[in-house]
Amino acid sequence: MADFEIIDAHTHLARTPEEERNWWLLPGRRACDRYGAPEKAVEYMKREGISKMVVLTLIPRQDRGPLVEKAKLASLPEKQRREQEKKIGEQVAPKMREMNEWGCELSKRFPQMVSFSCISPDLGGAQEIVKEVELRASQGAKGIKLHPGMFCFFPDDEVMFPAYEKCQELGLPVLADSATWPTPHVLTVFPSPVALTVQYDVIDYGEPKRWARVASTFPRLSIVLAHLGAAWWDERVELAQKYPNIYFDTSQGFSAPDRIPHSPHRGLAEADVPRIFRKIGTDRILFGTDFPALEPQPQIEQLIRMPLTDEEKRMILAENAKRVLRL
């Protein structure tokens, strides 16, 4: 069997072991099995043969209370909703900036960890979002992370367009969550470390079709849509055929007998993956995992056992990330 370089293009890290324990509430996970803080993540990378991790900064779970409240505002009259969103943004923005600064410092301490900084309208409007992009790029961020579902915005909202233009100008790729949120119809181990039960109607902010106008308006902007195996994988194929600047990552894996689906009728089955990869183009697929919520090893094994050529596996596991993310 060929030995492949592995770049994990989709990870999230905590700043400390304590923050990790409070962020990923994984029943039964022992302290010795937690690798979500930087020093332990380096150990894990060595053990599993991972040469680089792309670290996507997000607000830790324990600090997302305001975002949970924001998700309940959709039914309010527009003026009232805007007023409430502004108040919530004033709580969210400082934490987002704090995590972005930490991510940039992290990549200086550990060059094998590539920092992508998070942005959203919560930063205070188009100009403030652009300022954050410029600042973090100057501090070493190699790309931008978006999570439309978590932050309750549509990626084709024009408030984001100046930031996309700046990313295109600076050559910064954008990696965005594009699965359902907060209850993702994806494949994962059980119990789900990412699923969240809520009592309000879910709006699919991150649905892939929302990226069509962005991709056409900014044709030199590299857009990586995460979670290819989640709901709407058929939409992703259509997008790929229309927009050559859209790419995908494999984070969270694909439906298989050893991976328990939340919603099997919406997940992409492992048996169909090679066909879908080739319809999209294997040069447009990046390996990612969602570490540490999900372990890389089962996802590495799943990809390597697929009936793909060694060259296709080499591209997906590392070479595409080097090219698309400019690593």
C-alpha positions in Angstrom: 0.0 0.0 0.0 1.3 3.5 -0.9 2.3 5.8 1.9 0.5 9.2 1.5 1.2 12.6 2.9 -1.9 13.8 4.8 -3.1 17.4 5.2 -6.2 17.9 7.3 -7.9 20.9 5.8 -10.7 21.2 8.4 -9.9 21.3 12.2 -10.8 23.3 15.2 -8.6 23.7 18.3 -9.2 24.9 21.8 -6.7 27.1 23.6 -6.4 25.0 26.7 -7.4 21.4 27.8 -10.0 22.9 30.1 -11.6 24.8 27.2 -11.5 21.7 25.1 -13.4 19.7 27.8 -16.1 22.3 27.9 -16.2 22.8 24.1 -16.6 19.1 22.9 -18.8 17.3 25.4 -17.9 13.8 24.4 -19.3 11.3 26.9 -16.7 8.8 27.9 -13.7 10.4 26.3 -10.8 10.2 28.6 -8.3 13.0 29.2 -5.6 10.9 27.6 -7.7 10.7 24.4 -8.2 14.5 24.1 -6.0 16.1 21.5 -7.8 19.4 20.9 -5.4 21.7 22.6 -2.2 22.7 20.6 0.5 20.8 22.3 -1.6 17.6 22.3 -2.6 18.2 18.7 1.0 18.2 17.7 1.5 14.8 19.3 -1.6 13.5 17.5 -0.2 14.8 14.1 3.0 13.0 14.7 1.3 9.8 15.7 -1.1 9.8 12.7 1.3 11.0 10.1 -0.5 14.3 9.4 1.9 16.9 8.1 -0.4 20.0 8.4 -3.7 21.0 10.0 -5.8 23.9 8.8 -7.1 25.4 12.1 -10.4 27.2 11.6 -11.1 29.5 14.5 -14.6 29.6 15.9 -16.2 30.8 19.1 -16.1 27.9 21.6 -19.4 26.2 22.4 -19.5 27.6 25.9 -19.5 31.2 24.5 -22.2 30.7 21.9 -25.2 31.7 24.1 -25.7 35.0 22.2 -25.7 33.1 18.9 -28.4 30.7 20.2 -30.5 33.8 21.0 -29.7 35.2 17.5 -31.1 32.1 15.9 -34.5 32.8 17.5 -34.9 36.2 15.9 -35.8 35.3 12.4 -39.6 35.7 12.9 -39.3 39.2 14.3 -40.2 42.3 12.3 -37.1 43.5 10.4 -36.4 46.6 12.4 -36.7 44.8 15.7 -34.6 41.9 14.4 -31.8 44.3 13.2 -31.7 46.0 16.6 -31.4 42.7 18.4 -28.8 41.4 16.0 -26.7 44.6 16.6 -26.8 44.0 20.4 -25.8 40.4 19.9 -23.0 41.3 17.5 -21.6 43.6 20.2 -21.2 40.5 22.4 -20.0 38.2 19.7 -17.5 40.4 17.9 -14.9 40.7 20.7 -14.8 36.9 21.2 -14.4 36.3 17.5 -11.5 38.8 17.3 -10.0 37.2 20.4 -10.1 33.7 18.8 -8.7 35.1 15.5 -5.8 36.7 17.2 -5.1 33.5 19.0 -5.2 31.5 15.8 -2.6 33.8 14.2 -0.3 33.5 17.2 -0.8 29.7 17.1 0.5 29.4 13.5 3.6 31.3 14.5 4.3 28.9 17.4 3.5 25.8 15.4 4.2 26.2 11.6 2.5 22.9 10.9 -0.8 24.6 11.9 -2.3 26.9 9.3 -4.7 29.6 10.7 -8.0 30.6 9.0 -9.7 33.5 10.7 -13.5 33.6 11.3 -15.7 36.5 10.1 -19.4 37.2 10.0 -21.8 40.2 9.9 -21.6 40.3 13.7 -18.3 42.2 13.4 -20.3 45.3 12.7 -20.9 45.8 9.0 -19.0 45.6 5.7 -16.1 47.9 6.6 -15.4 46.2 9.9 -15.5 42.8 8.3 -13.0 43.9 5.7 -10.8 45.4 8.4 -10.7 42.0 10.2 -9.7 40.2 7.0 -6.9 42.7 6.4 -5.7 42.6 10.0 -5.6 38.8 10.3 -3.9 38.5 6.9 -1.2 40.9 8.1 -0.8 38.6 11.2 -0.3 35.5 9.1 -3.8 34.1 8.5 -3.8 32.1 5.3 -7.6 32.0 4.7 -11.0 32.9 6.1 -13.5 30.6 7.8 -17.3 31.2 7.5 -20.1 29.4 9.4 -23.4 30.7 8.1 -25.5 28.4 10.2 -23.8 29.1 13.5 -23.8 32.9 12.9 -27.2 33.0 11.2 -26.4 34.8 7.9 -26.7 33.9 4.3 -23.3 33.8 2.5 -24.8 35.7 -0.5 -25.8 38.6 1.8 -24.2 41.6 0.1 -22.8 42.8 3.4 -20.2 40.1 2.9 -19.3 41.1 -0.6 -16.6 43.6 0.2 -14.9 41.0 2.3 -15.0 38.5 -0.5 -13.5 41.1 -2.8 -10.7 41.7 -0.3 -10.1 37.9 0.0 -9.9 37.7 -3.8 -7.5 40.6 -3.9 -5.3 39.1 -1.2 -5.5 35.5 -2.6 -7.1 34.2 0.6 -9.3 31.1 0.2 -12.6 31.0 2.0 -13.7 27.7 3.7 -17.4 27.6 4.7 -19.6 25.2 6.6 -22.3 24.0 4.2 -24.1 21.3 6.1 -27.4 21.7 7.9 -27.2 23.4 11.2 -27.7 23.0 14.1 -28.8 19.4 13.5 -26.5 18.2 10.7 -27.7 15.4 8.5 -24.2 13.9 8.2 -22.4 10.8 9.1 -20.6 10.6 12.4 -19.9 8.3 15.3 -22.5 8.0 18.0 -23.4 9.9 20.1 -23.0 12.9 17.8 -20.4 15.4 19.1 -21.8 18.1 16.8 -25.6 17.7 16.8 -27.7 20.1 19.0 -31.4 19.7 19.8 -33.3 23.0 19.5 -37.0 24.0 19.8 -37.2 26.5 17.0 -37.5 26.2 13.3 -34.1 25.6 11.5 -33.2 27.9 8.6 -30.6 26.4 6.3 -28.3 29.4 6.0 -25.4 27.4 4.7 -27.1 25.5 1.9 -24.7 25.2 -1.0 -26.9 27.0 -3.6 -26.4 30.2 -1.6 -22.8 30.3 -2.9 -23.7 30.5 -6.6 -23.9 34.3 -6.8 -20.7 34.6 -4.7 -18.8 32.3 -7.0 -20.0 34.0 -10.2 -19.3 37.5 -8.8 -15.8 36.6 -7.6 -14.5 34.1 -10.1 -10.9 34.3 -8.7 -12.0 33.6 -5.1 -11.3 30.0 -4.1 -14.4 28.8 -2.1 -14.2 25.5 -0.2 -17.5 24.1 0.9 -17.2 21.8 3.8 -18.9 18.5 4.5 -19.3 17.1 1.0 -21.1 14.0 2.4 -23.8 16.0 4.1 -27.2 16.9 2.9 -27.4 18.6 -0.6 -24.4 16.7 -2.0 -26.3 16.7 -5.3 -26.4 20.5 -5.2 -22.7 20.5 -4.8 -22.2 18.5 -8.0 -24.3 21.1 -9.9 -22.3 23.9 -8.4 -19.1 22.3 -9.3 -20.1 21.9 -12.9 -21.0 25.6 -13.2 -18.3 27.3 -11.0 -14.6 26.1 -11.3 -13.7 28.2 -8.3 -15.8 26.1 -5.9 -14.0 23.2 -4.1 -15.1 20.8 -1.4 -13.8 19.1 1.7 -14.6 15.6 3.0 -14.9 16.5 6.7 -17.1 14.2 8.7 -16.9 11.4 6.2 -19.5 9.4 4.3 -22.2 6.8 5.0 -20.9 3.3 5.6 -21.7 0.3 7.8 -19.1 1.5 10.3 -20.4 5.0 10.4 -23.9 5.7 11.8 -25.9 8.3 9.9 -28.3 10.7 11.6 -30.3 10.9 8.4 -29.2 8.2 5.9 -31.5 9.4 3.1 -29.6 12.7 3.0 -26.0 11.5 3.4 -23.7 10.4 0.6 -23.0 6.7 0.7 -19.3 5.6 0.6 -20.1 3.3 -2.3 -21.1 6.4 -4.4 -18.2 8.6 -3.4 -15.7 7.7 -6.2 -18.3 8.5 -8.8 -19.3 11.8 -7.2 -15.6 12.7 -6.7 -15.0 12.2 -10.4 -18.1 14.1 -11.5 -16.8 17.1 -9.5 -13.2 16.4 -10.3 -10.8 14.7 -7.9 -8.5 17.8 -8.2 -11.3 19.8 -6.4 -11.6 17.6 -3.3 -9.7 18.3 -0.1 -9.4 15.9 2.8 -10.7 17.2 6.1 -12.0 15.7 9.3 -13.5 18.2 11.9 -10.9 17.1 14.4 -11.0 16.9 17.4 -14.8 16.4 17.5 -14.2 13.6 15.0 -11.1 11.5 14.9 -9.1 11.6 11.6 -8.0 8.0 11.6 -11.4 6.4 10.6 -11.8 9.0 7.9 -8.3 8.4 6.6 -9.0 4.7 6.5 -12.3 5.3 4.7 -10.7 7.3 2.0 -7.7 5.0 1.5 -9.9 1.9 1.1 -12.0 3.5 -1.6 -11.5 2.3 -5.2 -9.5 5.4 -6.3 -6.2 5.4 -7.9 -3.1 6.2 -5.8 -2.7 9.5 -7.7 -6.3 10.5 -6.9 -5.7 9.6 -3.2 -2.5 11.6 -3.2 -4.3 14.6 -4.6 -7.2 14.5 -2.2 -5.1 13.7 0.9 -2.6 16.5 0.4 -1.8 17.9 -3.1 -5.1 19.7 -3.6 -4.8 21.5 -0.3 -1.3 22.6 -1.1 -2.6 24.1 -4.4 -6.0 25.5 -3.4 -5.1 26.8 0.0 -1.6 27.9 -1.1 0.1 25.9 1.7 
